[in-house]
Amino acid sequence: MGIAVRHEHAEAPLAAPTQRHARLQMQRRQPRLFQWLLLTLASGCCGGALANDLGGEVAVTSSLIDRGISIAPNKVTVQVAGYWLPSPGWSVSTSVALQSPDWSDPVAVAAQVGRAWMLGDRWQIQASLLYYGYPTDRSTRTFNRQEASLAWSYRDVLTFAISTFNFPRADQSPWNAAFDITANIPLRNDFSLLLGAGSSRFPAMAYGAAHSGRYQYGQLGLKWSRLGWTLKAERILTSSNTPRMQGGPGETPWLGTVSRAF
């Protein structure tokens, strides 16, 4: 989803009176909870100017895409991410995605713990544990995902990753595999070419499909970066059998992003 994450939707049914009461209580608590989360992330962003082990990023995107699938309503999304480098090779990051009009209720949250090793002066390998949450309502929480990945990178230009994931809230969710390769090829005048391709398996029950299967996805785009600012325009490509979240917006062919790193 977007920043941190690499990384939502059907309308919720009417709740019973007791459920509505509990939901109102949760809504009263959520603004304070996520205000503290945003404050923590902002503190990390400010701290990044003073220490190399803290940092963050704020981004505005036209949609929220995860492995070729649109995982939130197709409208402007604000993403805030923060990271911490507790010791050499280790990283901890978290992110939250928000959409209007409910800026206190995120459409997606993510957390990641990673360990990286250098393989010579050009190659790096990283192992990561990730958790993606979609807390909008009960139906979207079915897509909460836990994942483990192993990625090899060459000079921050080419990355190949293999991942395994499942949906812990789904009634039946075996572990699935995904493969991704991405390239960030420098051009000139702070521009670079973005390329990506991947293949992922999807379980039938999670996406409401008749049976499980494997689909392919990719992206082609252009990026401009300078002094912490980044602009991206990407064309999203998917195979004809790409699933969609139940009640989700379906295919989103174009994605635009403006971000600022701290």
N, C-alpha and C positions, 0 to 999 in steps of 0.2 A: 504494500500500500504505500503509495506516495513516498513520504520521507523515510520513515524508518522501516520503514517497513515496506519489506517487500512482501499494498496491503494496506446490507448491508442491504424491495422489501415489502413484505405484505402488510396490509393494515391489520392491527390487532383487533380481535373480537371484543365486543362489549363485555366489560368485567362485571361480576356480581358485586353487590354493595360492599362486602368485606374486602374484596379484591380492589375495588376502587379506593377504599379508605387506605389500604396498605400502599397502593400506588401513589396516592396523594402524599403520604408520608415520605415515600422514597423520593418523590419529585422535590419535596422541601429540602431533603438532605442532599440531593445530588448537586444543586448549584454550589453549595459550600464545599463539597468534596472536590468538584472539578475546578473550582476557583483555587483551591489549595494545590491541586495538581498543576494547573497552569502557572501558579506562582512559583512552584518548585522548578518547573521547566524553565521559566523565565530567569530564575536565579542562576540556573546552570548556564543559560545563555550569557548572562552578564559576567558570570565567573570565568567564562571562556576567554575573556579579554585579559584576565589576570593569570590564568593557569592553563597549561596545555592539556590537563586531564578532565576538563569540563567544557561542554559546548552544546550547541543546539541549532535548530533551524525552524523557520516559520515559512510556510508555503501556502499559496492559493492555487487551487487546481479547478479545472472545469468539470471534473468528475472523479470518481474513485474506482480505479481498476486494479484487479488482482489476478494475475495470470490470465489476462484476456477477458475476464468476467467483470462486468459492472456490478459493484457490491453495495451501492447506495443509490438513492435517487439522482438522476442526472441533473445536478445543479452545482453551483459554485461551492467548493469545500475548502475550509481552512484547516490546515494540519500544523500541529506544533509538536516538535520532537526535541528530546534532550539526551545527552550521553555522558557517561562517566567512565574514565579509564583508571580503575583502581590500582593496577599494577601492570608492568610491561606484558603486553600480549593479551591482556584481559579487557573486555569492554561490556558495559551494561547500558542499554538504551530503552527508551519508552516513547510512545507517541500517542496522540489523540487526534481524531478527525471530527470536525463540527460543521453543521449546516444550519442555515436559517430555517425557521425562525427560532428553533430551540437551541440556542447557543450553549446552554448549560447541560444539554443531554447529548453526549457524543454518539455518532453513528458507528464509530470504530475506535478501538484502542489496541495497542500492541506493546509487547515487552520482549526483550531479547537479551540473552547472555551469550557472549562469544569468547573464544580463545583462538588466537592467531599465532602462527609460527612462520618465520622467514625460511625459505628454501633457497639459499644463495642470496644474491643481491637483486634478483629480478622476479622470483616467484614467491608467492605467499599462499599458505593454506589456512583456512579458518573453519572451525567447528562451532555450530550455534544451536541453541535451544530457543524456540520462539513460541509465543502464545498470542493468538489474535482473538479479540472479542468484539461482538457486534450486539451491544446492549439495548438496541432500540425497543424491542419487544420480545415476546416469547418465541415467535417464529424466526426472527433473525438470530436469536441466541442459539438456535439449532446449528448455525454455521460457525460457532466458536471453534477454533482450530488450534491444535497443538502440533508442533513440527520440530523436526531435527534435520539439520542440513550440514553438508560438507562442501566447501567451495575452494577452488584453486584460482588464483589471480596472477596475471602476468603484467607487472608494471602498471597496475591500475588501468590497463587498456582492454584486456580480455579476461573474462571470468566465466568459469564453468562450474555449475553447482548441481548436486544431486540431493534431493530432499525426500523425506518420508513424513506423512502427516495423517491425522484422522480427526474426526469430529466427536469429541467426548460426550456431547449432549444428545447425539443422534441415537435412536434405538439400536441400530446396527451400523457400525462404522469400522470396517477393517482398515488396516494401515495401507495407504496408497503411496505411490512413488511419482515424483516429478523430476524432470531434467530441464535445466535452463542454461543458455549460453548468451552472454551479453558482451557488447563491444562499445567502447568509447574512444573513437578514433580522432585524434587532434587534427584539425585542418589549419586554419590561419586566422589571425585577428580575433583570438579568444573563442572561435567557433570549433565545434567538434561534431562528428557524425555519430548518431546513436543507432545501434543495431541490436536486435534481440530475437531469440527464438526459443521455444520451449514445448514440452509435451507433458501432460499431466493426466493421471487417471482420476475418474470421478465415480463415487459410489451412487447407486441408483436412488436410494432413499433420500440422501441429502439434497439432491437437486430435483426430485420429483420425476426423474427419468424412468422409462420403462425397464431399463437394465443399465448396469454399469458399463463403462467404456473408457476410452482414451481420446483426448482431443489435443489439437495443436494450436499454438498462438505465437504471436511475434509482434515486433514493433520496429518502425523505421522513423527516425526523427533527426532534428537538428537542435543543438544546444549552444547557448552563448553564456559564458561565465566571466565575471570580472569583479574583483574586490568584494567577494562574498555574495554577489548577486548572480542568479541563474535564471535564464529564460529557456523554456523547452516547448517545442511543438512536435507531437508524435502522431503517427498513423498506426492505429491498432489493427492487427490482422488476426483472424481466427478461422479455424476450420468449420465446415458446415455443421458438424455435430457438436459444436461447443454448447455446453449446458448453460442454464441461467438460473439464478436464484428464484425460488417460487415467489411470484409477485414482483420480481425485480424488473428493471427497465430494459433488459435485453442488451443488444449489441451497441457499443459506443465506439465509432470508428476513429474519432479524433480526440486528442487529449492535449490541453495546454496547461503550463505550469509556470508560476513566478515564485521564486523562493529567495530567502536571505539567510545565510549562515552566520553564526556568531561564535 
